[in-house]
């Protein structure tokens, strides 16, 4: 009997512990929600996924924990103007359900489809798209020596523009358009390790003819003058995939802001930064990282020794274009002015 009683008490203790853990988990889940989160929200044109997530959550990158797939809807991760998001209780935890706006209207005896709708973007895509039209990264700077380059302009011009002919040495595709790029910043890790090379697009050209290893190109457009030694590359796919959602990286990552394209020193909201982390570190488009600023070094007033103050949380960035070793990210929040050298790391889930 005593043995049975001990077994019963052990089982009861386990059940109570499980119940406490369950309540704790559920409470934590509900604490993610803002106190003013709407029960229903109708998506409007101009919304971004980040903005909508911020209406419901204190931390918008926790969106995947709140978002519930709707198996009856194709591409439930795509949200359109007119859709309604409904905040619900899913077995004790908060979740969002989607009421899809109608895109088909039935008119007897025919069926009419309404005009195509664009899904809302995760971030202000016009900022990222404009940036990517002018910037790209070569992961290995040594590869530049193998790329085609401008050796001369027509009539021995040193500078060329739209409508001019160029002479290029190296392999050039005969079909399609090519980009004309200029070497810009060499990216390095904080310890000096090479991470990649930034190229700036200065124009677009097309193949005309070739003789031996020299090709003739026509400059179709340029927003900077084309110079001797500029690099010729097939145009990179510039359409940024917008089908990603804000979320924390699966693995813990730590890195730094190593550059601000354009040479800006102080960084604010919706500016683009370069991180010393890339796909080889596990980063993907949509991953969100916290930004911390290192505390100041001060003199202890009594001992006069140098003391490092604790780091301070300063902002949030979201990756939108990762390469092997670096990534371009957009500053989504900035409570302080960010600077090169600031630390980035995975947010707490």
C-alpha positions in Angstrom: 0.0 0.0 0.0 2.8 2.4 0.9 4.5 1.6 -2.4 1.3 2.4 -4.3 0.9 5.7 -2.3 4.5 6.7 -3.2 3.8 5.9 -6.8 0.6 8.0 -6.8 2.3 10.9 -5.2 5.1 10.8 -7.7 2.6 10.7 -10.6 0.6 13.6 -9.1 3.8 15.7 -8.6 4.6 15.1 -12.3 1.2 16.1 -13.4 1.3 19.3 -11.3 4.8 20.1 -12.7 3.5 19.6 -16.2 0.5 21.8 -15.5 2.7 24.6 -14.1 5.0 24.4 -17.1 2.0 24.5 -19.4 0.5 27.5 -17.7 3.9 29.2 -17.7 4.4 28.6 -21.5 0.9 29.8 -22.3 1.4 32.9 -20.2 4.6 33.6 -22.0 2.9 33.2 -25.3 0.2 35.7 -24.4 2.8 38.1 -23.0 4.2 38.4 -26.5 1.1 40.3 -27.5 0.7 44.1 -27.2 -1.9 45.2 -24.8 -3.6 47.2 -27.6 -3.4 44.4 -30.2 -6.6 44.4 -32.4 -8.9 41.4 -32.4 -9.4 42.0 -36.2 -7.3 43.9 -38.6 -8.0 44.5 -42.3 -4.9 44.8 -44.4 -4.6 48.0 -46.5 -2.4 49.0 -49.4 0.9 50.2 -48.2 1.1 47.9 -45.2 4.3 45.9 -44.6 4.5 42.5 -42.8 6.9 44.1 -40.3 4.3 46.9 -39.6 1.4 44.5 -39.2 3.5 42.2 -36.9 4.2 45.3 -34.8 0.5 45.9 -34.3 0.1 42.6 -32.6 3.5 41.8 -31.1 6.1 43.6 -28.9 8.8 41.8 -31.0 7.7 41.7 -34.7 10.2 38.9 -35.4 8.1 36.5 -33.3 5.5 36.6 -36.1 6.0 32.9 -37.0 4.9 31.9 -33.5 1.7 33.8 -33.9 0.9 33.1 -37.6 -1.2 30.1 -38.3 -1.2 28.4 -41.7 -4.6 28.1 -43.3 -4.6 24.8 -45.3 -7.6 25.8 -47.2 -5.9 28.9 -48.7 -3.1 28.7 -51.3 0.1 30.5 -50.2 -1.2 31.4 -46.7 2.1 33.3 -46.0 1.1 35.8 -48.7 -1.2 38.5 -47.3 -3.1 40.9 -49.6 -4.9 44.2 -49.1 -8.4 43.4 -48.1 -7.5 40.3 -46.2 -8.6 40.3 -42.5 -6.4 38.9 -39.7 -8.3 37.6 -36.8 -6.6 37.1 -33.4 -7.8 33.9 -31.8 -7.1 31.4 -29.0 -5.6 28.2 -30.3 -5.7 25.6 -27.5 -4.6 28.2 -25.0 -2.0 30.1 -27.0 -2.6 33.2 -29.2 -2.7 32.8 -33.0 -3.7 34.7 -36.1 -6.2 33.3 -38.6 -6.6 34.7 -42.1 -9.9 35.5 -43.7 -9.0 35.9 -47.4 -10.5 38.8 -49.2 -12.5 37.8 -52.2 -10.7 37.9 -55.6 -13.3 36.2 -57.7 -16.8 37.6 -58.3 -19.5 35.3 -59.7 -21.7 36.9 -62.2 -24.3 34.6 -63.7 -23.9 33.0 -66.2 -20.1 34.0 -66.3 -17.2 34.2 -63.9 -15.2 37.4 -63.7 -11.8 37.7 -62.0 -10.8 40.9 -60.3 -7.5 42.5 -61.2 -4.3 40.9 -59.9 -3.4 42.0 -56.4 0.1 42.4 -55.1 0.9 40.8 -51.8 2.1 43.1 -49.1 5.9 43.3 -48.7 7.8 42.3 -45.6 9.7 45.6 -45.5 9.7 48.9 -47.6 10.9 47.1 -50.7 11.5 50.2 -52.8 14.4 51.1 -50.5 16.0 47.7 -50.9 15.3 47.4 -54.7 16.8 50.8 -55.4 19.9 49.8 -53.4 20.3 46.5 -55.2 20.1 48.2 -58.6 23.4 49.8 -57.8 25.2 47.4 -55.5 26.4 43.8 -55.7 29.1 41.7 -54.0 31.8 39.4 -55.3 32.6 36.9 -52.5 36.2 36.4 -53.6 38.2 39.4 -54.6 40.6 37.2 -56.5 37.9 36.3 -59.0 37.9 39.9 -60.3 41.2 39.1 -62.2 39.2 36.6 -64.3 36.4 38.9 -65.3 36.1 41.0 -68.5 37.1 44.6 -68.2 37.2 47.8 -70.2 40.5 48.5 -72.0 39.5 51.5 -74.2 36.7 53.7 -75.3 35.9 54.6 -78.9 38.4 57.0 -80.4 40.6 56.3 -77.4 38.2 58.1 -75.0 39.1 57.6 -71.3 35.5 58.3 -70.3 32.4 57.0 -72.0 28.6 57.3 -71.6 25.3 56.2 -73.1 25.5 55.7 -76.9 29.3 55.2 -76.9 31.2 52.1 -77.9 33.6 50.3 -75.6 36.4 47.8 -76.1 36.4 45.0 -73.5 38.9 42.2 -72.9 37.6 38.9 -71.6 34.6 36.7 -72.0 31.4 38.6 -72.7 28.0 37.0 -73.3 26.8 37.7 -76.8 23.1 37.7 -75.8 21.3 39.8 -73.3 22.5 42.9 -71.5 25.6 43.2 -69.3 26.3 45.4 -66.4 29.3 47.8 -66.1 30.6 47.8 -62.5 33.3 49.7 -60.6 35.3 48.2 -57.7 34.2 49.9 -54.5 34.7 48.8 -50.9 36.7 45.7 -49.8 34.8 44.3 -46.9 36.8 42.9 -44.0 35.9 41.3 -40.7 36.9 43.0 -37.5 40.1 41.0 -37.4 41.0 41.9 -41.0 39.8 38.7 -42.7 38.6 39.5 -46.3 34.9 38.9 -46.7 34.1 40.1 -50.2 34.2 43.1 -52.5 31.4 45.5 -53.2 30.8 46.5 -56.9 28.9 49.7 -57.9 26.9 49.6 -61.1 27.7 52.5 -63.4 25.8 51.4 -66.5 24.3 48.8 -68.8 25.7 47.7 -72.2 25.1 45.2 -75.0 27.4 43.0 -77.1 28.1 44.3 -80.7 31.0 42.2 -82.1 34.3 40.7 -81.2 37.7 39.8 -82.6 40.0 37.5 -80.7 39.6 38.2 -77.0 38.5 41.9 -77.6 34.7 42.6 -77.7 33.0 45.7 -78.7 30.0 46.9 -76.6 27.5 49.7 -76.9 26.6 51.5 -73.7 22.8 51.6 -73.4 22.6 53.6 -70.2 24.9 55.1 -67.6 24.4 57.0 -64.4 28.2 57.5 -63.9 30.9 57.9 -66.5 32.3 54.6 -67.7 36.1 54.4 -67.2 39.0 52.2 -68.3 39.3 49.1 -66.1 35.6 49.0 -65.2 34.3 45.4 -64.9 31.8 43.7 -67.2 29.4 41.1 -65.6 26.1 39.6 -66.6 23.4 41.5 -64.8 22.6 40.1 -61.4 19.0 39.1 -60.8 17.7 42.4 -59.3 14.2 41.4 -58.4 14.3 40.9 -54.7 12.2 37.9 -53.5 9.7 39.5 -51.2 8.2 36.2 -50.0 9.9 36.1 -46.6 8.7 36.9 -43.1 10.5 38.5 -40.1 11.9 35.9 -37.8 14.8 35.2 -35.6 17.7 33.0 -37.0 17.5 29.3 -36.0 21.0 29.4 -34.7 22.7 31.9 -32.4 24.8 34.4 -34.4 27.0 37.3 -33.4 28.7 39.8 -35.7 29.1 43.5 -36.4 28.0 46.4 -38.7 31.1 46.7 -40.8 30.0 49.3 -43.4 27.4 51.7 -44.4 27.2 51.8 -48.2 27.4 55.4 -49.4 29.9 56.4 -46.7 27.3 57.7 -44.1 28.8 57.7 -40.6 25.7 57.8 -38.5 22.9 55.4 -39.2 19.2 55.7 -38.6 15.9 53.9 -39.4 15.4 52.6 -42.9 19.1 53.0 -43.8 21.1 50.0 -45.2 24.1 48.5 -43.4 26.5 45.7 -44.2 27.0 42.9 -41.7 30.0 40.6 -41.4 27.6 37.6 -41.4 26.2 35.7 -44.4 24.6 32.5 -45.6 27.6 30.4 -44.4 26.7 31.7 -40.9 23.1 30.6 -41.3 21.6 34.0 -42.2 18.6 34.1 -44.6 16.4 36.9 -45.9 14.0 37.9 -43.2 16.3 37.1 -40.3 16.2 39.8 -37.6 19.1 40.8 -35.4 19.4 43.1 -32.4 22.0 45.8 -32.4 24.1 46.6 -29.3 26.4 49.5 -28.7 29.5 48.8 -26.7 29.6 50.7 -23.4 32.1 53.6 -22.9 35.4 53.2 -21.2 35.5 55.4 -18.1 38.0 56.1 -15.3 36.9 54.8 -11.9 36.8 58.0 -9.8 38.4 56.2 -6.9 40.9 53.8 -8.4 41.5 55.7 -11.7 41.4 52.3 -13.5 39.6 52.0 -16.8 36.2 50.4 -16.5 34.0 49.2 -19.4 30.4 50.1 -19.1 27.8 47.5 -20.1 26.6 47.4 -23.7 23.3 49.1 -24.6 20.5 47.9 -26.9 20.3 50.3 -29.8 18.2 48.9 -32.6 16.9 46.1 -34.8 18.0 45.2 -38.4 16.5 42.8 -40.9 18.5 40.9 -43.5 17.2 41.3 -47.0 20.1 40.2 -49.2 22.6 37.7 -47.8 25.8 36.6 -49.6 28.3 33.9 -48.5 30.2 36.0 -45.9 28.3 39.3 -45.7 24.7 40.5 -45.7 22.9 43.7 -46.5 20.3 44.6 -43.9 17.7 47.3 -43.3 17.5 49.2 -40.0 14.0 48.6 -38.8 14.3 50.3 -35.4 16.9 52.6 -33.9 16.6 54.0 -30.4 20.1 55.5 -30.7 22.2 56.6 -33.6 23.9 53.4 -34.9 27.6 53.3 -36.0 30.1 51.1 -37.7 31.4 48.5 -35.3 28.1 48.1 -33.4 27.5 44.5 -32.4 24.6 42.4 -33.9 23.3 39.2 -32.4 20.2 36.9 -32.5 17.3 38.3 -30.5 15.8 36.4 -27.6 13.0 34.2 -28.8 
